[in-house]
Amino acid sequence: MFEIATGKRPNLPNFLDGKEVGLVEWARNMLFKNQHMEMVDAHISREDGLIQVQVKEYFEIAGMCTCEIRRCRPTMPEVVQWLNRIPTCNF
């Protein structure tokens, strides 16, 4: 989900405070800093109805899917149910 919405490749380095990190670590840090909109791929038009609350919800779901503790990650049916509750998902 992070890869799709950010346009970033998971196998290429991202930079966080001058340090190379993977996509998940970068995304978790961005979520912690409440920088959801800054995570969105620059190729996705903001004028096409991108709503900040919905973007935040999408990324929060993605963050739950990357929990390091397996039993804390949601099931795919839960993820689908949560995503279907977001009125518009332009990713």
C-alpha positions in Angstrom: 0.0 0.0 0.0 2.9 2.4 0.8 4.5 1.6 -2.6 1.3 2.3 -4.5 0.4 5.6 -2.8 3.9 7.0 -2.6 5.2 5.9 -5.9 8.4 4.8 -4.2 10.0 1.4 -4.9 10.5 -0.7 -1.8 13.9 -1.9 -3.0 15.4 1.6 -3.5 16.7 3.6 -0.5 14.8 6.5 0.9 16.5 9.2 3.0 15.5 10.1 6.5 17.7 12.7 8.3 20.5 12.0 5.9 20.4 8.2 6.5 19.4 5.6 4.0 16.3 3.7 5.2 13.8 1.3 3.6 10.3 2.4 2.5 8.5 1.0 5.6 10.9 2.8 8.0 10.5 6.1 6.0 6.7 5.7 5.9 6.4 5.0 9.6 8.5 8.1 10.4 6.3 10.2 8.1 3.2 8.9 9.8 4.7 9.6 13.2 5.3 13.2 12.1 1.7 13.4 10.8 3.0 14.1 7.2 0.5 12.0 5.4 -0.1 14.4 2.5 3.7 14.7 1.9 3.9 11.0 1.4 1.5 11.0 -1.6 3.2 10.4 -5.0 3.9 13.7 -6.7 2.3 12.3 -9.9 -1.1 12.1 -8.2 -3.0 15.3 -8.8 -4.1 17.1 -5.6 -6.9 18.7 -7.6 -8.6 15.4 -8.4 -10.4 15.3 -5.0 -7.6 14.1 -2.7 -9.0 14.6 0.7 -6.6 14.8 3.6 -8.7 12.8 6.1 -9.0 10.0 3.6 -5.3 10.0 2.7 -4.5 9.8 6.4 -6.9 6.9 6.9 -5.4 5.1 4.0 -1.8 5.5 5.3 -2.9 4.6 8.8 -4.3 1.3 7.5 -1.0 0.7 5.5 0.9 1.4 8.7 -1.1 -1.3 10.6 -0.3 -3.8 7.8 3.5 -3.3 8.4 3.5 -4.0 12.2 6.5 -6.0 13.1 4.5 -8.2 15.4 2.6 -10.6 13.1 -0.4 -11.1 15.3 -0.9 -7.3 15.5 -1.3 -7.0 11.7 -4.9 -6.9 10.4 -6.2 -9.7 8.3 -6.8 -9.1 4.6 -10.6 -9.1 5.0 -10.3 -6.4 7.7 -8.1 -4.3 5.4 -10.5 -4.6 2.5 -13.4 -3.7 4.8 -11.6 -0.6 6.2 -10.5 0.5 2.7 -14.1 0.1 1.4 -15.2 2.5 4.1 -13.0 5.3 2.7 -15.4 7.1 0.3 -12.9 7.9 -2.4 -9.5 6.3 -2.7 -7.7 7.8 -5.7 -4.6 5.7 -5.4 
